[in-house]
Amino acid sequence: MRRRDLRRSVIPLVLLVTVVAGLGLEYLGRDTGEPVVAREVDEVGLLHQHFQQAVALLRHGKYDFAVQGFHEVLKAAPEMPEAHVNMGYALLGLEEFAAARSFFDSASNLRPAQANAYYGMAIAHEGLGEMVQAVAAMQAYAHIAAQDDPYRRKAEAAIWEWQIELSVREK
């Protein structure tokens, strides 16, 4: 017995679904006159632009303005671990260690392999005098950071110094 080829009978159904989906996308885009896809591309481009501006402010030590910029980015993209990390670094610049620690923690929860979140978290713990947690966070960073990471040696030195400090405290 010969199997029946269903491809020819499915083609009209695929065409119908494609046309309906296309009309649905066009309908959804009517509030601005743009197709939804074009609007989303514009929004992503604008988000990227805001993120880059906030990063530039952070790099230039304009921490208050960087915090405002990352706040806007996070309103639009609350699940963006890079924005959480950079917000944490801006807060470190303002010496708001507890708030910074919270953003680094959020970033590490969103993306457990976000190495710079652990580095920042360690610095925040150090700022709060929480040396055991600082060592643990920096060890996590050293564990997941690439061997050629430019901050790896600094992290290893910090771990060594903090462990000495902890051993002195214990005596």
Summary of the structure (lengths in Angstrom):
residues: 171
radius of gyration: 24.4
end to end distance: 87.4
largest distance: 87.4
contacts: 487
relative contact order: 0.07
helix: 80%
strand: 0%
